[in-house]
């Protein structure tokens, strides 16, 4: 039971981090959707790095935005499974960063 709660905590922390970064991008860019438009090679590299961290939130938003007539229910289940795995990996990164940061107290 304890391991299942830890798993859910790690997935949630990865998804929350993804959502925060995606929302921050949308706020700073002024675009309503996630659509980076890089002009240089450095911009393309930054867009890939940004997509690595914003992927779960963007995928979930787009999958839920699509109407049921456009996509079958299995599509939503597959997307949510991929998002859970992706959020788990991001969550491991976020939690390991949080554990290794020096405490200010």
C-alpha positions as a printed NumPy array, in Angstrom:
array([[  0.   ,   0.   ,   0.   ],
       [  2.816,   2.353,   0.882],
       [  4.522,   1.734,  -2.463],
       [  1.299,   2.45 ,  -4.356],
       [  0.938,   5.789,  -2.585],
       [  4.548,   6.626,  -3.365],
       [  3.945,   5.747,  -7.015],
       [  0.891,   8.029,  -7.14 ],
       [  2.825,  10.822,  -5.433],
       [  5.647,  10.578,  -7.957],
       [  3.221,  10.528, -10.913],
       [  1.317,  13.5  ,  -9.485],
       [  4.488,  15.5  ,  -8.876],
       [  5.616,  14.903, -12.47 ],
       [  2.24 ,  15.879, -13.871],
       [  2.038,  19.001, -11.7  ],
       [  5.538,  20.055, -12.751],
       [  4.572,  19.518, -16.385],
       [  1.399,  21.558, -15.98 ],
       [  3.246,  24.397, -14.244],
       [  5.862,  24.616, -16.979],
       [  3.222,  24.428, -19.743],
       [  1.142,  27.137, -18.061],
       [  4.202,  29.315, -17.579],
       [  5.061,  28.928, -21.277],
       [  1.53 ,  29.873, -22.317],
       [  1.57 ,  32.856, -19.948],
       [  4.921,  34.176, -21.145],
       [  4.349,  33.509, -24.855],
       [  0.798,  34.853, -24.923],
       [ -0.319,  31.925, -27.079],
       [ -3.492,  30.058, -26.105],
       [ -2.03 ,  26.687, -27.167],
       [  1.358,  25.053, -26.877],
       [  2.966,  25.732, -30.244],
       [  6.636,  26.715, -30.097],
       [  7.908,  28.239, -33.342],
       [ 11.709,  28.18 , -33.201],
       [ 13.673,  30.128, -35.791],
       [ 17.233,  29.027, -34.952],
       [ 19.003,  25.802, -34.072],
       [ 19.268,  26.891, -30.442],
       [ 15.55 ,  27.639, -30.49 ],
       [ 14.812,  24.166, -31.825],
       [ 16.913,  22.617, -29.089],
       [ 15.114,  24.716, -26.47 ],
       [ 11.74 ,  23.692, -27.947],
       [ 12.681,  20.007, -27.651],
       [ 13.778,  20.522, -24.045],
       [ 10.571,  22.385, -23.287],
       [  8.485,  19.658, -24.902],
       [ 10.185,  17.   , -22.771],
       [  8.921,  18.741, -19.634],
       [  5.524,  19.929, -20.889],
       [  4.553,  16.748, -22.752],
       [  2.196,  15.133, -20.225],
       [  0.141,  18.292, -19.674],
       [ -0.055,  19.125, -23.383],
       [ -1.023,  15.558, -24.353],
       [ -3.719,  15.405, -21.686],
       [ -5.131,  18.799, -22.633],
       [ -5.286,  17.906, -26.327],
       [ -6.767,  14.457, -25.694],
       [ -9.497,  15.823, -23.438],
       [-10.204,  18.702, -25.825],
       [-10.865,  16.337, -28.717],
       [-14.5  ,  15.369, -28.923],
       [-15.637,  11.793, -28.52 ],
       [-16.792,  11.76 , -32.137],
       [-13.271,  12.532, -33.363],
       [-11.394,   9.936, -31.317],
       [-12.39 ,   6.529, -29.922],
       [-12.307,   5.952, -26.166],
       [ -9.326,   3.63 , -26.56 ],
       [ -7.337,   6.628, -27.814],
       [ -7.997,   8.486, -24.572],
       [ -7.023,   5.426, -22.518],
       [ -3.791,   5.01 , -24.481],
       [ -2.921,   8.69 , -24.117],
       [ -3.568,   8.606, -20.379],
       [ -1.353,   5.511, -20.024],
       [  1.487,   7.25 , -21.879],
       [  0.944,  10.393, -19.797],
       [  1.113,   8.37 , -16.57 ],
       [  4.42 ,   6.785, -17.585],
       [  5.853,  10.105, -18.784],
       [  4.72 ,  11.808, -15.571],
       [  6.356,   9.032, -13.557],
       [  9.712,   9.683, -15.215],
       [  9.371,  13.447, -14.715],
       [  8.222,  12.861, -11.148],
       [ 11.317,  10.805, -10.397],
       [ 13.413,  13.702, -11.683],
       [ 11.478,  16.284,  -9.641],
       [ 11.519,  14.227,  -6.443],
       [ 15.223,  13.448,  -6.786],
       [ 15.915,  17.162,  -7.256],
       [ 13.84 ,  17.995,  -4.205],
       [ 15.635,  15.408,  -2.09 ],
       [ 19.114,  16.503,  -3.172],
       [ 18.594,  20.25 ,  -2.774],
       [ 20.207,  21.612,   0.374],
       [ 17.716,  22.592,   3.034],
       [ 17.585,  26.286,   3.965],
       [ 16.593,  25.359,   7.511]])
